[in-house]
Amino acid sequence: MKKTLTTLGAVAISATAAFADVAANKATAIAAMNEVLVGLDVSKIDTYFAEPYIQHNPLAGSGLDALRGLVAYAKEGPGFGLETARIIGEGDMVVMHNVWEGFGPAPMVAFDVFRFNDEGKIVEHWDNLQPVADAPNPSGRTQIDGKTEITDLDKTAENKALVEDFINRVLMKGEEVDFTDYINPEKYLQHNTQAGDGLDGLGAFLGYLAENDIAFYYTDLAMVVAEGNFVFAAAEGVFRDQPTAYFDLFRLEDGRIVEHWDVIADMPAGDLPEGYPGKF
């Protein structure tokens, strides 16, 4: 089953005191995924989720009844498996970097994004998934390996601002910039399945796209979530003339990007499998 993202729209992060406990929201996200979607315990839905529950994945409907239907559907099949590589949070938002089994014939690497209400329950969800690659990328990296430790919490705002500026100037407006203002030329680890490490690897990838007249650009930056040295961004754009959802995760050191992961998927939804609960 192919899972993709509907239109994102702009998302504002609330930073009020009610959402101050990011650690609690992270724990809730982990428990919700493991107990509800992996453990298939429908009784836990009201513990971790609340109405109005907004679902942006086009293969599932909004509302808790739709979530109950998804759990019931999963019980009739092989179920879901989950491995979480990273989790970050800011304000009322939590981002998980996951590998899922059961959402298709092969494992899927994913970013799952959750918004919480002021009671600490999940009220909105976005995701973007693509198949786990058969082999490492040109630099021998996978889609999920690499650093996981969150550091530099005092630099959250400046790291977030740098990534936003990079996306807006380079990926959206196509401005000519000095890439070393954003990316460390001595250390840039790339987890994209097609690109290699370093500015040379990035240049080779962009050059290949240009030489083959392959469209690649962002049109709308919908959300940016940052915690310390990690910054996540979700955007809409175009790849190979197809409306595309770009979910990117950046790791920064000393004010520059040193590592990058992504999930890129077509925006339109695939066909619903037989028996899938669909939209309630």
C-alpha positions as CSV (number, residue, x, y, z in Angstrom):
1,M,0.0,0.0,0.0
2,K,1.4,3.4,-1.0
3,K,1.0,6.0,1.7
4,T,1.5,9.6,0.8
5,L,0.6,13.1,2.0
6,T,-2.3,15.4,1.3
7,T,-1.8,19.1,1.0
8,L,0.1,20.3,4.0
9,G,-1.0,23.9,4.4
10,A,0.9,26.2,6.8
11,V,1.3,25.0,10.4
12,A,2.0,27.3,13.3
13,I,3.8,25.9,16.4
14,S,2.4,26.9,19.7
15,A,5.0,27.7,22.3
16,T,2.7,28.6,25.2
17,A,3.3,27.2,28.7
18,A,0.6,24.6,28.1
19,F,2.8,22.8,25.6
20,A,6.1,23.3,27.6
21,D,6.5,19.6,28.4
22,V,8.0,18.4,25.2
23,A,9.4,15.3,26.9
24,A,5.9,14.2,27.9
25,N,4.6,14.7,24.4
26,K,7.4,12.6,23.0
27,A,6.6,9.8,25.5
28,T,3.0,10.0,24.5
29,A,3.8,9.8,20.8
30,I,6.0,6.7,21.4
31,A,3.4,5.0,23.6
32,A,0.6,5.8,21.1
33,M,2.4,4.3,18.2
34,N,3.5,1.2,20.0
35,E,0.4,0.5,22.0
36,V,-2.3,1.5,19.5
37,L,-0.8,0.8,16.0
38,V,1.7,-1.9,16.9
39,G,0.0,-3.4,19.9
40,L,-3.5,-2.9,18.3
41,D,-5.0,-2.0,21.6
42,V,-8.1,0.0,20.6
43,S,-8.8,0.8,24.3
44,K,-5.7,3.1,24.4
45,I,-7.0,5.4,21.7
46,D,-8.8,7.7,24.1
47,T,-5.8,7.7,26.4
48,Y,-3.5,9.2,23.7
49,F,-5.8,10.9,21.2
50,A,-8.5,13.4,21.4
51,E,-11.2,14.9,19.1
52,P,-11.2,16.8,16.8
53,Y,-8.5,14.4,15.5
54,I,-7.3,15.6,12.1
55,Q,-5.6,13.0,9.8
56,H,-3.6,14.2,6.8
57,N,-2.8,10.9,5.3
58,P,-5.2,10.4,2.4
59,L,-5.6,6.7,3.1
60,A,-7.1,7.2,6.5
61,G,-9.9,9.4,7.7
62,S,-10.1,12.0,10.4
63,G,-11.7,11.3,13.8
64,L,-11.2,8.7,16.4
65,D,-13.7,6.3,14.8
66,A,-11.5,6.2,11.7
67,L,-8.5,5.4,13.9
68,R,-10.5,2.6,15.5
69,G,-11.3,1.3,12.0
70,L,-7.6,1.3,11.1
71,V,-6.8,-0.8,14.2
72,A,-9.6,-3.2,13.4
73,Y,-8.3,-3.5,9.8
74,A,-4.8,-4.2,11.0
75,K,-6.0,-6.9,13.3
76,E,-7.3,-8.8,10.2
77,G,-3.8,-8.7,8.6
78,P,-0.2,-9.2,9.6
79,G,-0.3,-6.0,11.8
80,F,2.3,-3.3,12.0
81,G,6.0,-3.2,13.1
82,L,7.8,-0.1,14.2
83,E,11.4,1.0,14.7
84,T,12.0,4.6,15.8
85,A,15.4,6.1,15.0
86,R,14.9,9.7,16.2
87,I,12.3,11.8,17.9
88,I,12.4,15.6,18.4
89,G,9.8,18.1,19.7
90,E,9.1,21.8,19.9
91,G,6.1,23.5,21.4
92,D,3.0,21.4,20.7
93,M,4.7,19.4,17.9
94,V,6.6,16.1,17.9
95,V,8.4,14.5,14.9
96,M,9.3,10.8,14.8
97,H,11.8,9.3,12.3
98,N,10.5,5.7,11.9
99,V,10.7,2.5,9.9
100,W,7.3,0.8,9.6
101,E,6.4,-2.7,8.5
102,G,2.8,-3.6,7.4
103,F,2.0,-0.4,5.4
104,G,3.1,-2.1,2.2
105,P,4.9,-5.2,0.8
106,A,8.2,-3.8,2.0
107,P,9.4,-1.8,5.0
108,M,8.8,2.0,4.8
109,V,10.9,4.8,6.2
110,A,8.8,7.5,7.5
111,F,8.5,10.8,9.3
112,D,5.4,11.0,11.5
113,V,4.4,14.4,12.8
114,F,2.0,15.0,15.6
115,R,0.3,18.1,17.1
116,F,-0.9,18.0,20.7
117,N,-3.6,19.8,22.5
118,D,-3.2,21.6,25.8
119,E,-4.0,18.3,27.7
120,G,-1.1,16.5,26.1
121,K,-3.2,14.4,23.6
122,I,-2.6,13.9,19.9
123,V,-5.1,15.9,17.8
124,E,-3.4,16.0,14.4
125,H,-1.1,13.8,12.3
126,W,0.9,14.1,9.1
127,D,3.2,11.5,7.6
128,N,5.4,10.8,4.6
129,L,6.7,7.4,3.6
130,Q,8.9,5.8,1.0
131,P,10.3,2.3,0.7
132,V,13.5,1.4,2.5
133,A,16.1,1.2,-0.2
134,D,17.6,-2.2,-1.2
135,A,21.2,-0.9,-0.8
136,P,23.0,2.0,0.9
137,N,23.5,5.3,-1.0
138,P,26.7,6.2,-2.9
139,S,28.5,6.9,0.5
140,G,27.3,3.7,2.1
141,R,24.7,5.3,4.3
142,T,21.1,4.2,4.9
143,Q,18.0,6.2,5.3
144,I,18.0,6.0,9.1
145,D,21.5,5.5,10.4
146,G,23.7,8.3,11.8
147,K,23.7,10.5,14.9
148,T,20.7,10.5,17.2
149,E,21.7,12.5,20.3
150,I,20.0,15.9,20.8
151,T,22.5,18.6,21.9
152,D,22.8,22.4,21.7
153,L,19.4,23.2,23.1
154,D,20.5,26.8,23.5
155,K,21.0,27.0,19.7
156,T,17.5,25.8,18.7
157,A,16.3,29.2,17.4
158,E,19.4,30.0,15.4
159,N,19.6,26.5,13.9
160,K,15.9,26.7,12.9
161,A,16.5,30.1,11.3
162,L,19.4,28.9,9.2
163,V,17.5,25.9,7.9
164,E,14.5,28.1,7.1
165,D,16.7,30.5,5.2
166,F,18.4,27.7,3.3
167,I,15.1,26.2,2.2
168,N,13.6,29.6,1.2
169,R,16.6,31.0,-0.7
170,V,18.0,27.8,-2.3
171,L,15.2,25.3,-2.6
172,M,12.2,27.6,-3.2
173,K,13.6,30.7,-4.8
174,G,16.6,29.1,-6.5
175,E,19.0,31.8,-5.5
176,E,22.7,31.5,-6.1
177,V,24.4,31.3,-2.7
178,D,27.6,30.3,-1.1
179,F,26.6,26.8,0.1
180,T,29.3,26.9,2.7
181,D,27.2,29.6,4.5
182,Y,24.8,26.8,5.2
183,I,26.6,23.5,4.9
184,N,29.9,22.5,6.5
185,P,32.2,21.7,3.5
186,E,34.4,19.5,5.6
187,K,31.7,17.4,7.0
188,Y,28.3,16.8,5.3
189,L,26.8,13.3,5.7
190,Q,24.0,12.5,3.3
191,H,21.3,9.9,3.8
192,N,19.3,10.5,0.6
193,T,19.3,7.3,-1.4
194,Q,20.7,8.9,-4.5
195,A,23.3,11.4,-3.2
196,G,26.7,11.1,-1.7
197,D,28.5,12.9,1.1
198,G,30.0,16.3,1.0
199,L,29.3,19.3,-1.3
200,D,30.8,17.3,-4.1
201,G,28.1,14.6,-3.7
202,L,25.4,17.3,-3.5
203,G,26.7,19.0,-6.6
204,A,26.9,15.7,-8.5
205,F,23.2,15.0,-7.6
206,L,22.0,18.5,-8.6
207,G,24.1,18.3,-11.7
208,Y,22.5,15.0,-12.7
209,L,19.0,16.5,-12.3
210,A,19.9,19.5,-14.4
211,E,21.6,17.5,-17.1
212,N,18.6,15.3,-17.4
213,D,16.1,18.1,-17.2
214,I,14.5,16.7,-14.1
215,A,12.4,19.2,-12.2
216,F,13.3,19.6,-8.5
217,Y,12.1,22.5,-6.4
218,Y,10.0,23.4,-3.3
219,T,7.0,25.6,-3.5
220,D,5.6,25.9,0.0
221,L,7.3,25.5,3.4
222,A,4.6,24.2,5.6
223,M,6.3,23.6,9.0
224,V,9.6,23.7,10.7
225,V,10.2,21.9,14.0
226,A,13.5,22.3,15.8
227,E,15.1,20.9,18.9
228,G,18.7,21.8,19.6
229,N,21.0,20.4,16.8
230,F,18.1,18.8,14.8
231,V,15.7,20.7,12.5
232,F,12.8,19.1,10.7
233,A,11.1,20.7,7.7
234,A,8.0,19.7,5.7
235,A,7.4,21.2,2.3
236,E,5.5,20.8,-0.9
237,G,7.1,21.0,-4.3
238,V,7.7,19.3,-7.6
239,F,9.9,16.3,-8.6
240,R,9.9,14.9,-12.1
241,D,6.9,17.1,-12.9
242,Q,4.9,15.4,-10.1
243,P,3.5,17.3,-7.0
244,T,5.7,16.1,-4.2
245,A,5.9,16.1,-0.4
246,Y,9.5,16.8,0.9
247,F,10.2,15.9,4.5
248,D,13.7,16.8,5.5
249,L,15.7,16.4,8.8
250,F,18.9,18.3,9.3
251,R,21.6,18.0,12.0
252,L,23.7,21.0,12.6
253,E,27.1,21.7,14.3
254,D,28.5,25.2,15.0
255,G,25.9,26.9,12.9
256,R,26.1,24.8,9.8
257,I,24.4,21.6,8.4
258,V,26.5,18.5,8.8
259,E,23.9,15.7,8.2
260,H,20.7,15.2,6.2
261,W,17.9,12.7,6.0
262,D,14.8,12.9,3.9
263,V,11.6,11.2,2.8
264,I,10.3,12.2,-0.6
265,A,6.9,10.9,-2.0
266,D,4.3,11.8,-4.5
267,M,1.4,13.9,-3.2
268,P,-1.5,12.0,-4.8
269,A,-2.8,8.9,-2.9
270,G,-2.6,5.4,-4.2
271,D,-5.6,3.1,-4.4
272,L,-7.1,1.8,-1.2
273,P,-6.6,-1.9,-0.6
274,E,-9.6,-4.2,-0.4
275,G,-11.2,-4.0,3.1
276,Y,-9.3,-0.8,4.1
277,P,-11.5,1.3,6.4
278,G,-10.9,4.4,4.3
279,K,-12.4,7.7,5.3
280,F,-15.1,7.8,8.0
